[in-house]
Amino acid sequence: MSGAQQDMEAAGEDVVGALVGNHRQFLSFLERRVGSRAVAEEILQSAFVKTLEKGGALRDGEGAVTWFYRLLRNALVDHYRKQAAEGRALEREAREATEATDDPELKATVCACVGELLPTLKPEYADLVRKVDLEERGVTDVAKEEGITANNAGVRLHRARQALKKQLERSCGTCATHGCLDCSCKKSRA
C-alpha cells in the first residue's frame, strides 16, 4: 500500500471516529428539535448513510463534525417539510370527507355488493362507511359519536374506502372497474 493510500485510510478512520464519537451529541441535537427519540434516530441513521455515500470526501474529524451538523440541519428542514405536506394532505382529505356529496347519479352507480362486502372490512372501517356513505351522516357528527377528531375520521374514511374498493375489485372484477352502472356480478355469483 502506498503512503498516499495509507494517509487517505487514516483520514477516513479519523472522520468515522469523530462521527461515531459524537453519536450521542448528534442524537440529542435532533431529539431536542423533533421531540421524539425514534424520529431523531431515523433522521440520524439517514444522515450517516448519506455520509457513507459521500465516501472519502471528508478529510479531518473536526471538519467532518461541523459538516455533519450542517447535514443534520438540512435533514431537519426536509423532515419538517415532509411533515407539513402530510399534514396538508390529511386536512384536505378530512375536509373533502366532511363536505356533503348529494349526487343522485353517483348513488345510482354504487354496486349492489357494497352491503355484502362491508363485513369483510375492519369493523371500524365498515362502521364508518356505513354511517357516512350509506346513512349519509356527516363525518364530523360520526367522529364526535366515535370519540375521535374529524381529521382522524376523514383519514379513516379514506382508508376504509380504499379497502372497500380493493374488496369490490376482487369480488366484482370488471363490474367494479366500469363503475357498476349495470351490476351483473351479483347475478353471476348466484
Disulfide bonds with the S-S distance in Angstrom:
none
